[in-house]
Each structure stands twice: as structure tokens, then as C-alpha cells.
Amino acid sequence: MNTIFRISVQSIDGLWCYDDVSFEVKGQPFVFGADLILDKMADRIDEVGDQLNLVFSSIPFPGSEFCLDFVREETEGFVYRWEEKNLQGWLSPSLRNYFPEPPPNIYLQLLPIN
């Protein structure tokens, strides 16, 4: 089983969405605060247009720049907090595609798609 995952994220009509063909996910939106968190993170990355690679893991890895902390389960999904910006966002039940249980932390790296 992988410990580091990658999804392709794109902005569609101002909303961040992702695809993951391995789980037959197409155009899954980030909503309820997760979209704002991604906006703020993307603003800090050079050369990010309307597409990026989002690399993430439940363990710190070289190059991980951001960390989200688990807060609670809500509406079948999971609320995580970006402590640095005091923001919370909801991650859909699709998170279980990658982790059987919501991890205490999710470490992220955003990379531009060239």
C-alpha cells in the first residue's frame, strides 16, 4: 500500500476539483472550506495556474510544505484544520480511498503541472 499519494487538482469555474482514475473519481470538488485552504496554499506556490499536483501523506515527507490536523468527523466526511491560517475544511468520504481511518495529520505538497 502507498504511503504517499498524488491527485491532479484543477480549478473549474473557480472551484478546485480533483480526478483520480484509480478510484474512478472525476471532478470531485473541494468544498466547505477545503476550497479556501487550497486557494491560500496555491497562492504561496510559484507558477501555479489552474492545475496542480497535490501530493499528500499521513506522515511527513521531504518536500511536504503544509500540514492539516484532524478535528472531527462530520456528515460522513472529515473536518481538518490548517493551524497556520486558522482555517478549517471538510474532506469528503472519498478520503477513505487513501486512508482506512482519518489520519491525525495530513501532510501536503503542491506542485505545478508543466
N, C-alpha and C positions, 0 to 999 in steps of 0.2 A: 504494500500500500504506500502511496506517495505521502510525503510529509510536507512537501511544498507544491502548491497548485498555481495554475495560471488561467485566467479568464480574459477574454477580449472584451473590452468595455468601449462603448461608443455613445456619444451624445446624439440623441434623436429628438428633434424638436425641443431642445433644451432639457431633456431628461436623460440621465445616464442609464443605460441598459447593457446587459451582457448576454453573450452567447457561450454555450459550452456544448459542443456537438457530442461529447462523450456521454452526456446526460440528456441529450435531445432538448436542450434549453435554447430558445431563440427569442431574443428581445425581452428578456426578463428585466423589468425596471427596478431601480433602486428608488425607494420611496420613504416617506415618513421620517425624514431627517438624514437617512443614509445618502440621499442625493446631495444635500448640503455639505455633508462631510466630504464626499468625493470632490465636489466643487472646490472646497477650501484646500484639499490636498493637491489637486491638479494645478491650482494657482501657484503652488510652490515648486512645480517641476518645469524645467526648461523644455521648450519645444513640444509641449502637449497641445495638440489641436483638439479635434473632436473624437479622437480614438486613442486608446492606450491599452497596454497590457497591465493587468493587475495581478501581481504575484503575492501570494499570501500563505501563511502557515500558523500553526498553533505554537510554534517555537521560534525564538529569534533566529534570524539567518543573516549572513553577510549581505549588506545592501538594504535590509529592511529599514525603512525610514519612519514608519508610523506604527502605533500600537492602539488597538481598541480593547477596552475592558468589558467583560460580560457584566450586565446589570440584572436582567431578568428575562424570563420567557413571557411573551405577550402575543395573543391572537395567533397561536400556532407558530409564531416566529420568535425572534430573539432580539432584544434591545442591547446594543453595545454603546459604550461611551468613549469618545476621544477626549481624554483628560486635558490635553494641551489646549484645546479650544473650548472646553466645557460644552461639547455638543453630544447629543445622543441620536442614534439612528436605529431603525428597525431593519433587521435582515430576515428575509423570508424563510419559510421552512426548507427551501432549497439548500440552505446551509448544511442540512443533513446529508446531502450528496457528498460532502467533503469530510464531515466530522460526524460520528455517530451521536455524540452529545456536544452541546455548545462548549467550546473551549473557554477557559478563563480569560485568555487573551488571544487576539488575532493580530499577527504582525504582517505589515504590508509594505510593498514596494510598487511604485507606479513607474512604468517605463513607456516612453513614447514609441509609437509604431512608425517606422520609417518606410 
